[in-house]
Amino acid sequence: MSLSQQLLRKKKVETLLEQSASKEGALKKSLSAFDLTMLGIGAIVGTGIFVLTGVAAAEHAGPALVLSFVLSALACVFAALCYAEFASTVPVSGSAYTYSYTAFGELVAWMIGWDLILEYGVAAAAVASGWSGYAQGLLTGFGIHLPTAITSAIDASKGTVIDLPAVVIIKVVVILLFLAVGIGYVKPENWSPFMPFGFSGVATGAATVFFAFIGFDAVSTAAEEVRNPQRDMPIGIIASLLICTVLYIAVSLTLTGIVPYEMLNVKNPVAFAMSYVHQDWVAGFISLGAIVGITTVLLVMMYGQARLFFAMSRDGLLPKVFSQVHEQTQVPRKSTLIVGILVAIFSGLLPLNKLAELTNIGTLFAFILVSIGVVVLRNTNPDLRRSFRVPLVPLVPILAVVFCGYLVYSLPLVTKLGFIGWLVVGFFVYFLYGRRHSHLHKEATKNR
């Protein structure tokens, strides 16, 4: 077998389905459509809406932040339809990694898996960092001020060592409380000028708040634990995305209507808006709610990361420890613990904005490949059972690629360079470890 054949060897869908159905090392099937929708909402609503809205409004979009959310939502809707088709066709752990293995072959699958390690791991660290901002705001309300050395990412000029509060976590959602109280304080004059930074600012804002939508794809990592994946996966993915989009549009309009956009560049913009109109008790509840709500996102991101490691390890591309399933709980416990430790380290050492940007570009890259993969699999495996089919193929996948590609273009150059560097590292890791330990490689060698 030539090197090119080795790199492009694909995993058959039938093999994946047999593997997931095997009792040996199998995950417990216990999730329903409602569970998946709640999982998606829990993953989506968090740091993006509670934290990044302020930065995006103050530095990029102004009151036109609502358009930034619409632009990001469109990119996600098109990509979500593609995810839904794959999830209903190949209901196996691994998300875009697994889909790429069937559509493009092993090297692309590895690279997208390496990319998803960046997405889920760095996203969880970013979420933990956002949790820290609200935790500090809540403590400040009680007159408790933590030392600078343990409340920010490393910054020698401020004497910072580690973001200790980001290592801790809790949960509950308070967006409806903010909307109910905040709507009475909206001043339409705060929406003028509506687009102070022009459309380029809206686009950059969209690339920034795109982080707020990350999470619906984590639903697809749960495919192997769903009782009826063909029906429930599309429902969970699309329903969670649509519900959160409506909430985000309402929050962005209310937030920029209460506070002049120039003042929103704070760590806790939603709570800050309530303090701005002297509703301190609401601000306190929002801070507490954000702390707990952001925790759900953190948990789901770590869940997705552990399931990704599980899938890659089961294929031999990562060490066996990541695919070991606990006999009683039927979950990859060791993998989950390792992910937790890594997330705690990164959340304490890296600044939030850099974490969010790296997460965004990694996710957008995954969305682009999944969208292309739908078209490829339609041509290479036209007879596969597809419980959900993306409408208007190839138009919808092309729109997903265009929208996601535009958001990638709108991200800072340093983020793009950092992402390319991460992929280069992954390329070397594959040739040093993954290619030699791949189960498909071992099977091919055995059959020579």
C-alpha positions in Angstrom: 0.0 0.0 0.0 1.4 3.4 -1.1 1.8 6.3 1.4 -1.1 8.2 -0.3 -3.4 5.1 0.0 -2.5 4.8 3.7 -3.3 8.5 4.4 -6.6 8.3 2.5 -7.8 5.0 3.9 -11.4 5.4 5.0 -13.5 3.7 7.7 -16.6 2.1 6.4 -19.9 3.3 7.9 -20.9 -0.3 8.5 -17.7 -0.9 10.5 -18.4 2.1 12.7 -22.0 1.0 13.4 -20.8 -2.5 14.3 -18.2 -1.1 16.5 -20.7 1.1 18.4 -23.1 -1.8 18.8 -20.5 -4.0 20.3 -20.9 -4.6 24.0 -17.2 -4.6 24.6 -16.2 -1.0 25.6 -19.7 0.2 24.7 -21.2 3.4 26.1 -24.6 3.3 27.9 -27.5 4.3 25.7 -29.7 6.5 27.8 -30.3 9.9 26.1 -33.5 11.1 24.5 -34.3 14.1 22.2 -35.2 16.2 25.2 -31.9 15.2 26.9 -30.0 16.2 23.7 -31.8 19.5 23.5 -31.0 20.3 27.1 -27.4 19.2 26.5 -27.2 21.6 23.6 -28.7 24.5 25.4 -26.5 23.8 28.4 -23.4 23.8 26.1 -24.4 26.9 24.1 -25.6 29.4 26.7 -22.6 30.5 28.8 -19.5 32.5 28.4 -20.4 33.7 24.8 -23.5 35.5 25.9 -22.6 36.4 29.5 -19.1 37.7 28.7 -18.1 38.2 25.0 -21.2 40.3 24.2 -19.7 43.3 26.0 -16.4 43.1 24.2 -18.0 42.6 20.8 -20.4 45.5 21.3 -17.7 47.9 22.7 -14.9 47.1 20.3 -16.5 45.9 17.1 -20.2 46.1 16.4 -21.9 48.6 18.7 -25.7 48.2 18.8 -25.5 46.3 15.6 -24.3 43.4 17.8 -27.7 41.9 17.0 -26.7 41.6 13.4 -23.5 39.9 14.4 -25.5 37.3 16.2 -27.8 36.9 13.1 -24.7 36.4 10.9 -23.2 33.9 13.3 -26.5 32.1 13.6 -26.8 31.7 9.8 -23.4 30.1 9.6 -24.4 27.8 12.4 -27.8 26.9 11.0 -26.4 25.8 7.7 -23.6 23.8 9.5 -26.2 22.4 12.0 -28.2 20.9 9.1 -25.0 19.1 7.8 -24.2 17.9 11.3 -27.8 16.6 11.7 -27.5 14.5 8.5 -24.2 13.0 9.6 -25.4 12.4 13.2 -28.5 10.5 12.0 -26.5 8.5 9.4 -23.4 7.7 11.5 -24.6 7.8 15.1 -21.1 7.1 16.6 -19.0 9.1 19.1 -16.4 11.4 17.7 -18.5 14.1 15.9 -16.7 15.7 12.9 -13.7 13.4 13.5 -15.7 10.3 12.8 -17.6 11.9 9.9 -14.3 12.8 8.3 -13.0 9.3 8.7 -15.8 8.0 6.5 -15.8 10.9 4.0 -12.1 11.9 3.5 -9.9 9.2 5.0 -7.5 8.8 8.0 -5.2 11.8 7.6 -8.0 14.4 7.3 -9.9 12.6 10.1 -6.8 12.9 12.3 -6.3 16.6 11.5 -10.0 17.4 12.2 -9.7 15.4 15.4 -6.6 17.4 16.3 -8.5 20.5 15.5 -11.4 19.4 17.7 -9.0 18.8 20.6 -8.2 22.5 20.3 -11.9 23.4 20.0 -13.3 21.5 23.0 -10.2 21.8 25.2 -9.6 25.5 24.7 -13.4 26.3 24.7 -13.7 24.7 28.1 -10.7 26.7 29.3 -12.3 29.9 27.9 -15.6 29.1 29.6 -13.8 28.6 32.9 -12.1 31.9 32.5 -15.4 33.6 31.9 -16.8 31.9 34.9 -14.0 33.5 36.9 -15.0 37.0 35.8 -18.5 36.6 37.2 -17.3 34.9 40.3 -15.0 37.8 41.1 -17.9 40.2 40.4 -20.1 38.4 42.8 -17.5 38.4 45.5 -16.8 42.1 45.0 -20.5 42.7 45.7 -19.9 41.2 49.2 -16.8 43.4 49.7 -14.4 40.5 49.0 -11.5 41.4 46.7 -9.2 38.6 45.6 -5.5 39.4 45.0 -4.6 40.3 41.4 -2.0 37.5 41.4 -4.6 34.8 41.5 -7.5 36.4 39.5 -6.2 36.9 36.0 -4.3 35.0 33.3 -0.5 35.5 33.5 0.5 39.1 33.1 3.9 40.1 34.5 2.9 43.8 34.5 0.1 43.1 37.0 2.0 40.5 39.1 -0.4 37.8 37.9 0.5 34.1 38.4 -2.7 32.0 37.7 -6.4 32.5 37.3 -7.4 30.4 40.4 -11.2 31.1 40.4 -11.4 29.7 36.8 -10.5 26.3 38.1 -13.7 26.1 40.1 -17.3 25.6 38.7 -21.1 25.9 39.5 -24.6 26.3 37.5 -28.1 28.0 36.6 -29.4 30.2 33.8 -30.7 33.7 34.3 -31.2 35.2 30.9 -35.0 35.4 31.2 -34.6 37.4 34.5 -32.4 39.9 32.7 -34.9 40.3 29.9 -37.9 40.6 32.2 -36.2 43.4 34.3 -34.1 45.0 31.6 -36.8 45.6 29.0 -38.2 48.4 31.2 -34.8 50.3 31.1 -34.2 50.2 27.4 -33.6 53.6 25.8 -33.9 53.5 22.0 -31.4 56.5 21.7 -28.7 54.1 22.9 -29.1 52.2 19.6 -27.9 55.3 17.7 -25.6 55.2 15.9 -26.6 51.6 15.1 -23.5 50.6 13.2 -20.7 52.8 14.5 -17.9 50.5 13.2 -19.5 49.8 9.8 -20.3 46.3 8.4 -16.7 45.2 8.9 -17.2 45.7 12.6 -20.4 43.6 12.4 -18.4 40.8 10.7 -15.6 41.0 13.3 -18.3 41.0 16.0 -19.9 37.9 14.4 -16.5 36.2 14.4 -16.1 37.1 18.1 -19.6 36.1 19.3 -19.5 33.0 17.2 -18.1 31.5 20.4 -21.6 32.0 21.9 -23.0 29.3 19.5 -20.3 26.7 20.0 -21.9 23.8 21.7 -24.6 22.4 19.4 -21.9 20.4 17.7 -21.0 18.9 21.1 -24.5 17.2 20.9 -23.2 15.1 18.0 -20.5 13.6 20.3 -23.2 12.0 22.3 -24.6 10.0 19.4 -23.4 6.7 20.7 -25.3 7.2 24.0 -28.7 8.0 22.4 -31.5 5.5 22.4 -32.9 6.5 19.0 -30.1 8.5 17.3 -31.7 8.6 13.8 -34.7 10.5 15.1 -33.4 12.3 18.2 -30.0 13.6 17.0 -31.4 16.1 14.4 -34.0 17.3 16.9 -31.5 17.9 19.6 -29.0 19.7 17.4 -31.5 22.0 15.5 -33.8 22.7 18.5 -31.0 23.7 20.8 -29.5 26.1 18.2 -32.9 27.8 17.4 -33.8 28.3 21.0 -30.5 29.9 21.9 -30.5 32.1 18.8 -33.8 33.7 19.8 -32.5 34.2 23.4 -29.2 35.8 22.0 -31.0 38.3 19.8 -33.3 39.4 22.7 -30.3 39.8 25.0 -28.1 41.8 22.6 -31.0 44.2 21.8 -31.8 44.7 25.5 -28.1 45.0 26.6 -27.2 47.7 24.1 -30.5 49.4 24.8 -29.8 49.7 28.5 -26.1 50.7 28.4 -24.2 52.8 25.8 -22.1 50.3 23.9 -18.9 52.2 24.7 -19.2 51.2 28.3 -19.7 47.4 27.8 -16.1 46.3 27.6 -16.3 44.6 31.0 -15.9 41.0 32.2 -19.6 40.8 33.3 -21.6 42.9 30.9 -25.1 41.4 31.7 -24.7 41.9 35.4 -23.1 45.3 34.8 -26.2 46.4 32.8 -28.3 45.8 35.8 -25.9 47.6 38.2 -25.9 50.5 35.7 -29.7 51.0 36.2 -29.3 50.5 40.0 -30.9 47.0 40.1 -28.1 45.6 42.2 -30.2 42.7 43.5 -30.8 41.6 40.0 -27.1 42.0 39.1 -26.3 39.7 42.1 -28.7 37.1 40.9 -27.4 37.3 37.4 -23.8 36.9 38.6 -24.8 33.8 40.6 -26.8 32.5 37.7 -24.1 33.1 35.2 -21.6 31.3 37.4 -23.8 28.2 37.5 -25.0 28.6 33.8 -21.5 28.9 32.5 -20.7 25.7 34.5 -23.0 23.7 32.3 -21.1 24.8 29.2 -17.9 23.8 30.8 -19.2 20.3 31.7 -20.6 19.7 28.2 -17.3 20.9 26.5 -15.4 18.5 28.7 -17.9 15.8 27.9 -17.4 16.4 24.2 -13.6 16.4 24.6 -13.6 13.1 26.5 -15.9 11.5 23.9 -13.6 12.7 21.1 -10.6 11.2 22.8 -12.6 8.0 23.3 -13.3 7.8 19.5 -9.7 8.6 18.4 -8.3 6.2 21.0 -10.6 3.4 19.9 -9.2 3.8 16.4 -5.7 3.5 17.7 -4.7 7.2 16.9 -4.4 8.0 20.6 -3.2 5.9 23.6 -5.6 3.2 24.9 -6.1 5.0 28.2 -8.6 7.4 26.5 -10.9 4.6 25.4 -11.1 2.6 28.6 -14.7 2.5 29.8 -15.5 2.0 33.5 -17.3 -1.3 34.0 -20.0 0.0 36.3 -20.7 3.5 35.0 -19.9 2.7 31.3 -18.2 6.0 30.8 -14.6 6.9 29.9 -13.7 7.9 33.4 -9.9 8.2 33.0 -10.3 10.2 29.9 -12.7 12.6 31.6 -10.2 13.1 34.5 -7.3 13.9 32.2 -9.5 16.4 30.3 -10.4 18.1 33.6 -6.8 18.5 34.6 -5.8 19.9 31.2 -8.7 22.4 31.1 -7.9 23.6 34.7 -4.3 24.3 33.7 -5.1 26.2 30.4 -8.0 28.2 32.0 -5.6 29.5 34.6 -2.7 30.4 32.3 -4.2 31.9 29.1 -6.3 35.1 28.6 -10.0 34.8 27.7 -9.9 36.6 24.4 -7.1 34.4 23.0 -8.8 31.3 24.2 -12.1 32.4 22.5 -10.4 33.3 19.2 -8.6 29.9 19.0 -11.8 28.1 19.8 -13.7 30.0 17.1 -11.3 29.2 14.3 -11.0 25.6 15.3 -14.8 25.2 15.3 -15.3 27.0 12.0 -12.7 24.7 10.4 -14.6 21.7 11.7 -17.9 23.1 10.4 -16.4 23.7 6.9 -15.1 20.1 6.7 -18.4 18.6 7.9 -20.3 20.6 5.3 -18.1 19.4 2.5 -18.3 15.9 3.9 -22.0 15.8 3.4 -21.6 16.4 -0.3 -18.7 13.9 -0.6 -20.7 11.1 1.3 -23.8 11.8 -0.8 -21.7 10.9 -3.9 -19.5 8.1 -2.5 -22.3 6.4 -0.4 -25.6 7.4 -2.0 -27.5 4.3 -0.7 -26.8 4.9 3.0 -29.8 5.2 5.3 -30.3 8.9 6.1 -33.0 9.5 8.6 -32.4 13.2 8.1 -31.3 14.7 4.8 -30.0 18.2 4.3 -32.3 20.1 1.9 -31.0 21.6 -1.3 -27.7 19.8 -1.5 -25.1 21.1 -2.5 -26.5 24.7 -2.0 -26.9 24.5 1.8 -23.4 22.9 2.4 -21.9 25.5 0.1 -23.6 28.3 2.1 -22.2 26.8 5.3 -18.7 26.9 3.8 -19.1 30.5 2.6 -20.5 31.8 5.8 -18.0 30.0 8.0 -15.1 30.9 5.7 -16.1 34.6 5.9 -16.0 34.4 9.7 -12.5 32.8 9.5 -11.4 35.6 7.3 -12.7 38.1 9.8 -10.6 36.8 12.7 -7.2 38.4 13.6 -4.1 37.3 11.6 -2.3 36.1 14.8 -5.2 33.7 15.5 -4.9 32.3 12.0 -1.2 31.8 12.3 -1.6 30.2 15.7 -4.2 27.8 14.3 -1.9 26.9 11.4 0.9 26.2 13.9 -1.4 23.9 15.9 -2.2 21.9 12.7 1.5 21.6 11.8 2.2 20.1 15.3 -0.8 17.7 14.8 0.7 16.7 11.4 3.9 15.6 13.0 2.2 13.9 15.9 0.2 11.8 13.4 3.3 10.6 11.6 5.2 10.0 14.8 2.4 8.1 16.6 -1.0 7.9 15.0 -0.1 6.4 11.6 1.8 3.5 13.1 -0.7 2.7 15.8 -3.8 3.1 13.6 -6.0 0.0 13.7 -6.6 0.3 10.0 -2.9 0.3 9.4 -2.4 -2.8 11.6 -5.2 -4.6 9.7 -3.7 -3.6 6.3 -0.3 -4.9 7.5 -1.8 -8.1 8.8 -3.6 -8.8 5.5 -0.5 -8.4 3.3 
